[in-house]
Amino acid sequence: MTYLTIAEFAVKKEISPQAVNKNCRNGKYKGAYQDESGRWHIPESALQIKTKQGRPKSKKEIRTNRPLKATDSEWRKITENATTAKTSINNHIVKSAVKKTEIKE
């Protein structure tokens, strides 16, 4: 079995070495062990394990919370369309945004 250092594992997994160290301490990687000098050795098989930490892979995965800026007439139109579609205003806004991004692609 091949073992990786924290730095090697972090590069392959595309997460920070600090996150790898934390996951090792919390037992997230099966088969990882710490030697007498305190260095972690992580099996390559642990690369397949999904963790909640890590950077988004693309701009699409980045979620931003921006306030909605709309005039009174635009807001009235949004609420009317949401009522007609029998959905909440938030769901209606999200669906509209998704449709716009699909058209651009």
C-alpha positions as CSV (number, residue, x, y, z in Angstrom):
1,M,0.0,0.0,0.0
2,T,1.3,3.4,-0.9
3,Y,1.2,6.2,1.6
4,L,1.2,10.0,1.0
5,T,2.4,12.8,3.2
6,I,0.0,15.6,4.1
7,A,1.5,17.9,1.4
8,E,1.2,15.3,-1.3
9,F,-2.3,14.4,-0.3
10,A,-3.4,18.1,-0.2
11,V,-2.1,18.7,-3.7
12,K,-3.9,15.7,-5.1
13,K,-7.1,16.4,-3.2
14,E,-6.9,20.2,-4.0
15,I,-7.4,21.2,-0.3
16,S,-5.2,22.9,2.1
17,P,-2.6,20.9,4.2
18,Q,-4.3,22.3,7.3
19,A,-7.6,20.7,6.3
20,V,-5.8,17.4,5.6
21,N,-4.2,17.6,9.0
22,K,-7.5,18.3,10.7
23,N,-9.2,15.4,8.9
24,C,-6.4,13.1,9.9
25,R,-6.7,14.1,13.6
26,N,-10.5,13.6,13.4
27,G,-10.1,10.1,11.8
28,K,-11.7,11.0,8.4
29,Y,-9.1,9.0,6.4
30,K,-9.2,5.3,7.1
31,G,-5.8,3.8,7.4
32,A,-4.0,7.1,8.1
33,Y,-1.4,6.9,10.9
34,Q,1.0,9.2,12.7
35,D,4.6,8.1,13.1
36,E,6.9,8.8,16.1
37,S,8.0,12.1,14.7
38,G,4.4,13.3,14.3
39,R,4.1,13.0,10.5
40,W,0.9,11.7,9.1
41,H,1.0,8.9,6.5
42,I,-2.3,8.7,4.5
43,P,-3.1,5.8,2.2
44,E,-3.8,6.6,-1.5
45,S,-7.1,4.9,-1.2
46,A,-8.2,7.8,1.1
47,L,-8.2,10.0,-2.0
48,Q,-11.6,8.5,-2.9
49,I,-13.2,9.7,0.4
50,K,-15.4,12.7,0.1
51,T,-15.0,15.4,2.7
52,K,-17.0,18.6,3.3
53,Q,-13.9,20.7,3.1
54,G,-12.3,21.9,-0.1
55,R,-12.4,24.6,-2.7
56,P,-15.2,24.8,-5.3
57,K,-14.1,23.4,-8.6
58,S,-15.7,26.1,-10.8
59,K,-17.4,29.5,-10.6
60,K,-20.8,27.8,-10.9
61,E,-20.3,26.1,-7.5
62,I,-19.5,29.4,-5.8
63,R,-22.6,30.6,-4.0
64,T,-23.0,34.3,-3.4
65,N,-25.6,36.0,-1.3
66,R,-26.3,39.3,-3.1
67,P,-29.3,41.5,-2.3
68,L,-31.9,41.6,-5.0
69,K,-32.1,45.0,-6.6
70,A,-35.4,45.7,-8.3
71,T,-37.6,48.7,-8.9
72,D,-41.1,48.8,-7.6
73,S,-42.6,47.9,-11.0
74,E,-40.1,45.0,-11.4
75,W,-40.9,43.8,-7.9
76,R,-44.6,43.9,-8.6
77,K,-44.0,41.9,-11.8
78,I,-42.0,39.3,-9.8
79,T,-44.7,38.9,-7.2
80,E,-47.5,38.7,-9.8
81,N,-45.6,36.0,-11.7
82,A,-44.8,34.0,-8.6
83,T,-48.5,34.2,-7.6
84,T,-49.6,33.1,-11.0
85,A,-47.1,30.2,-10.9
86,K,-48.3,29.3,-7.4
87,T,-44.7,29.3,-6.0
88,S,-43.0,31.3,-3.3
89,I,-41.3,34.5,-4.5
90,N,-37.9,33.0,-3.5
91,N,-38.5,29.9,-5.6
92,H,-39.7,32.0,-8.5
93,I,-36.6,34.2,-8.4
94,V,-34.3,31.1,-8.3
95,K,-36.0,29.5,-11.2
96,S,-35.8,32.7,-13.2
97,A,-32.1,32.9,-12.5
98,V,-31.5,29.3,-13.5
99,K,-33.3,29.8,-16.8
100,K,-31.2,32.9,-17.5
101,T,-27.9,31.0,-16.9
102,E,-29.1,28.0,-19.0
103,I,-29.8,30.4,-21.9
104,K,-26.3,32.0,-21.7
105,E,-24.6,28.6,-21.8
